[in-house]
Amino acid sequence: MTLYLVRHAKATSRSRWDGPDDLRPLTKHGRVQADGLIDVLADRGITHIVSSPSVRCRQTVEPLGEILRLPVELADALAEGAPVVDGVRLAEKFGDEHSVLCSHGDVIPELLAHLESKGVDLGPEPRCEKGSTWVVDVRGGEPRGAHYLPPPTG
C-alpha cells in the first residue's frame, strides 16, 4: 500500500494574515498547486484523504477529494504542533490503504525522521516544499521505501 504525505500548498503569509492562524487560506498559487495534485494523485487508487483541520491543509486536498468523491477527514494528529507520536499512529492506522495525509512544515519532517529511524532512505537532505508529496511504500505494516514528488507547477 502507499501513504502519500502532502505538505499543504502555498498559503497566505502569516505576517499579512490578521485572523486565527488555523483559518489562513491558500494563495492563488496555492490553489493552483492544490488543483495540480489531481494530476499527481488522482489515478493512484486512493481510498482515504485525511487532513489537518487548518483551512490551508483542507483547501490543499479538497479538489482531489472532489474528483475522487472522497470526503476529507480531519485529524488533530496532523495539526501544526501536534506530537509526532500522534502523527505516527495515524499513519500506521491508514498504512494498509492508499491514503493521503495532509499536514504542515513541522509535522511532515517529523514523520520523515520517523521513517528514517525505521531504516527508510530519504536521500541526503529530505525536502518538504509547500505542495510537495512524499510517497511512502508500506508493506506488512512497515515502511519499505519513499520518494519525493515536488510541488505541482500547475
C-alpha positions in Angstrom: 0.0 0.0 0.0 1.0 3.6 -0.4 0.8 6.5 2.0 1.0 10.0 0.5 2.4 12.6 2.9 1.3 16.0 1.4 2.5 19.3 2.8 -0.1 22.0 2.4 0.2 24.3 -0.6 1.3 27.9 -0.5 -0.8 29.8 2.0 -1.3 33.5 2.8 1.7 34.9 4.7 1.4 34.7 8.4 2.5 38.4 8.7 -0.3 39.5 6.3 -3.0 37.5 8.0 -4.7 39.0 11.0 -7.2 36.2 11.8 -6.6 32.9 13.6 -3.8 31.0 12.0 -5.8 27.9 11.5 -8.1 29.9 9.2 -5.3 31.1 7.0 -6.2 30.2 3.4 -4.2 29.3 0.3 -3.0 31.9 -2.1 -3.9 31.9 -5.8 -0.6 30.0 -6.4 -1.5 27.6 -3.6 -4.9 26.9 -5.2 -3.1 26.1 -8.5 -0.8 23.7 -6.6 -3.9 22.1 -5.0 -5.5 21.6 -8.4 -2.2 20.2 -9.6 -2.4 17.4 -7.0 -5.3 16.0 -9.0 -2.9 15.2 -11.9 -0.3 13.8 -9.5 -2.5 11.6 -7.3 -6.0 11.0 -8.8 -5.1 7.7 -10.6 -3.3 6.1 -7.6 -6.2 4.2 -6.1 -6.6 6.5 -3.1 -9.3 5.4 -0.6 -8.8 7.9 2.2 -7.9 11.6 2.5 -7.1 12.9 5.9 -6.1 16.5 6.7 -5.1 18.8 9.5 -8.1 20.8 10.5 -6.4 24.0 9.3 -8.1 25.7 6.3 -4.8 25.7 4.2 -4.5 21.9 4.5 -8.1 21.2 3.8 -8.0 23.5 0.8 -5.0 21.6 -0.5 -6.7 18.3 -0.6 -10.4 19.2 -1.2 -10.0 19.4 -5.0 -8.6 15.8 -5.0 -11.4 14.7 -2.7 -14.0 16.2 -5.0 -12.6 14.4 -8.1 -12.3 11.1 -6.2 -15.6 11.6 -4.5 -14.0 11.1 -1.1 -14.6 13.1 2.0 -11.7 14.9 3.6 -11.4 13.5 7.1 -10.0 15.9 9.7 -7.4 14.8 12.3 -5.9 16.8 15.1 -2.9 14.4 14.8 -1.9 16.3 11.6 -2.4 19.8 13.1 0.6 22.2 13.3 2.4 21.5 16.6 0.9 18.0 17.1 3.1 15.5 18.8 4.9 13.3 16.3 3.6 10.1 18.1 0.1 11.1 17.2 1.0 11.5 13.5 2.8 8.2 13.5 -0.2 6.4 15.0 -2.4 8.0 12.3 0.0 7.0 9.6 0.0 3.4 10.9 -3.8 3.4 11.0 -4.0 4.3 7.3 -0.9 2.5 6.2 -2.8 -0.6 4.9 -4.7 1.5 2.4 -3.8 4.0 -0.3 -4.2 7.2 1.8 -3.3 10.9 1.6 -2.3 12.7 4.8 -2.0 16.4 4.5 -0.1 18.4 7.2 2.3 21.1 7.9 6.0 22.0 7.7 6.7 20.9 11.2 4.7 17.6 11.2 5.8 16.2 7.8 9.6 16.5 8.6 9.0 14.7 12.0 7.1 11.9 10.2 10.0 11.7 7.7 12.5 11.5 10.6 10.4 8.6 12.0 10.6 6.9 8.6 14.4 7.3 8.6 14.6 5.8 12.1 12.8 2.7 10.6 15.6 2.4 8.0 13.8 4.2 5.1 16.4 6.0 2.9 15.1 9.5 2.1 18.3 10.7 0.5 20.9 13.2 1.8 18.5 16.1 2.5 14.8 15.3 2.7 12.8 18.2 1.2 9.4 19.4 2.3 8.3 22.2 0.0 4.8 23.6 0.2 2.6 21.5 -2.1 5.0 18.6 -2.2 4.3 14.9 -1.6 6.3 12.1 -0.1 5.2 8.7 -1.5 5.8 6.0 1.2 5.6 2.3 0.2 4.2 0.3 3.1 4.3 -3.5 3.1 3.2 -5.7 6.0 2.5 -2.5 8.1 6.1 -1.3 7.8 7.5 1.5 5.6 9.8 0.0 3.0 10.8 3.0 0.9 9.9 6.5 0.0 10.4 9.0 -2.7 9.7 12.7 -3.1 7.4 14.4 -5.6 8.0 18.2 -6.0 5.0 20.6 -5.8 2.8 20.6 -8.9 3.6 23.7 -11.1 0.0 24.0 -12.5 
